Amino acid sequence: MFFRHIIAPICATLRIMKKLSHYLAALAITAWIGTLWAIGYLAVPVLFTAQPDRQLAGMLAGEMFAVVGYLGIVCGIYLLALHLIDFGRAALRQPLFWIIATLLLLTLTIQCGLQPAMNDLKTQALPLDVMHSAYADRFKILHRISGTIYLIQSLLGAFLVIKTHHK
């Protein structure tokens, strides 16, 4: 009697919460990786094609990449925390944990390191477009590094989507 009226509903609620957390994980992966691809390989190229003012296009692209970065940080932290909650220390032996951790680290590298440095160069170049300033070479190097990291994130994201969908 006690089990049926007290314990059984608590167990059912816990099962629902566990399912919900995994549904949220699937949505987090979809949002993170989908946004990464949509902005980097669709929206920004269209923006630079459609917008004749390259300085404005660059500013807008930077804003979009910042949003992708913040979303990635939130999703990455959630996914790592869920992995640790589900598996404890054993999570550290799972490839998916390290893929997520690497994606998060790369996101933080761009968001907290490269983007601020690139924005600083843009500010220093004003009123000129950074690409027509003394800072152009440094900006191009940082841009290439950022682009390479973004490509690595995109590939790791593809692997993450495939591995989590394949379960």
BELWO-V36519 format. One record per residue. N is the residue number from 0. RES is the residue in one small letter. SS is DSSP state (helix for helix, strand for strand, loop for the rest). Layout:
# BELWO-V36519
n=N res=RES ss=SS
n=N res=RES ss=SS
This chain:
# BELWO-V36519
n=0 res=m ss=loop
n=1 res=f ss=helix
n=2 res=f ss=helix
n=3 res=r ss=helix
n=4 res=h ss=helix
n=5 res=i ss=helix
n=6 res=i ss=helix
n=7 res=a ss=helix
n=8 res=p ss=helix
n=9 res=i ss=helix
n=10 res=c ss=helix
n=11 res=a ss=helix
n=12 res=t ss=helix
n=13 res=l ss=helix
n=14 res=r ss=helix
n=15 res=i ss=helix
n=16 res=m ss=helix
n=17 res=k ss=helix
n=18 res=k ss=helix
n=19 res=l ss=helix
n=20 res=s ss=helix
n=21 res=h ss=helix
n=22 res=y ss=helix
n=23 res=l ss=helix
n=24 res=a ss=helix
n=25 res=a ss=helix
n=26 res=l ss=helix
n=27 res=a ss=helix
n=28 res=i ss=helix
n=29 res=t ss=helix
n=30 res=a ss=helix
n=31 res=w ss=helix
n=32 res=i ss=helix
n=33 res=g ss=helix
n=34 res=t ss=helix
n=35 res=l ss=helix
n=36 res=w ss=helix
n=37 res=a ss=helix
n=38 res=i ss=helix
n=39 res=g ss=helix
n=40 res=y ss=helix
n=41 res=l ss=helix
n=42 res=a ss=helix
n=43 res=v ss=helix
n=44 res=p ss=helix
n=45 res=v ss=helix
n=46 res=l ss=helix
n=47 res=f ss=helix
n=48 res=t ss=helix
n=49 res=a ss=helix
n=50 res=q ss=loop
n=51 res=p ss=loop
n=52 res=d ss=loop
n=53 res=r ss=helix
n=54 res=q ss=helix
n=55 res=l ss=helix
n=56 res=a ss=helix
n=57 res=g ss=helix
n=58 res=m ss=helix
n=59 res=l ss=helix
n=60 res=a ss=helix
n=61 res=g ss=helix
n=62 res=e ss=helix
n=63 res=m ss=helix
n=64 res=f ss=helix
n=65 res=a ss=helix
n=66 res=v ss=helix
n=67 res=v ss=helix
n=68 res=g ss=helix
n=69 res=y ss=helix
n=70 res=l ss=helix
n=71 res=g ss=helix
n=72 res=i ss=helix
n=73 res=v ss=helix
n=74 res=c ss=helix
n=75 res=g ss=helix
n=76 res=i ss=helix
n=77 res=y ss=helix
n=78 res=l ss=helix
n=79 res=l ss=helix
n=80 res=a ss=helix
n=81 res=l ss=helix
n=82 res=h ss=helix
n=83 res=l ss=helix
n=84 res=i ss=helix
n=85 res=d ss=helix
n=86 res=f ss=helix
n=87 res=g ss=helix
n=88 res=r ss=helix
n=89 res=a ss=helix
n=90 res=a ss=helix
n=91 res=l ss=helix
n=92 res=r ss=helix
n=93 res=q ss=loop
n=94 res=p ss=helix
n=95 res=l ss=helix
n=96 res=f ss=helix
n=97 res=w ss=helix
n=98 res=i ss=helix
n=99 res=i ss=helix
n=100 res=a ss=helix
n=101 res=t ss=helix
n=102 res=l ss=helix
n=103 res=l ss=helix
n=104 res=l ss=helix
n=105 res=l ss=helix
n=106 res=t ss=helix
n=107 res=l ss=helix
n=108 res=t ss=helix
n=109 res=i ss=helix
n=110 res=q ss=helix
n=111 res=c ss=helix
n=112 res=g ss=helix
n=113 res=l ss=helix
n=114 res=q ss=helix
n=115 res=p ss=helix
n=116 res=a ss=helix
n=117 res=m ss=helix
n=118 res=n ss=helix
n=119 res=d ss=helix
n=120 res=l ss=helix
n=121 res=k ss=helix
n=122 res=t ss=helix
n=123 res=q ss=helix
n=124 res=a ss=helix
n=125 res=l ss=loop
n=126 res=p ss=loop
n=127 res=l ss=loop
n=128 res=d ss=loop
n=129 res=v ss=helix
n=130 res=m ss=helix
n=131 res=h ss=helix
n=132 res=s ss=loop
n=133 res=a ss=loop
n=134 res=y ss=loop
n=135 res=a ss=helix
n=136 res=d ss=helix
n=137 res=r ss=helix
n=138 res=f ss=helix
n=139 res=k ss=helix
n=140 res=i ss=helix
n=141 res=l ss=helix
n=142 res=h ss=helix
n=143 res=r ss=helix
n=144 res=i ss=helix
n=145 res=s ss=helix
n=146 res=g ss=helix
n=147 res=t ss=helix
n=148 res=i ss=helix
n=149 res=y ss=helix
n=150 res=l ss=helix
n=151 res=i ss=helix
n=152 res=q ss=helix
n=153 res=s ss=helix
n=154 res=l ss=helix
n=155 res=l ss=helix
n=156 res=g ss=helix
n=157 res=a ss=helix
n=158 res=f ss=helix
n=159 res=l ss=helix
n=160 res=v ss=helix
n=161 res=i ss=helix
n=162 res=k ss=helix
n=163 res=t ss=helix
n=164 res=h ss=helix
n=165 res=h ss=helix
n=166 res=k ss=loop
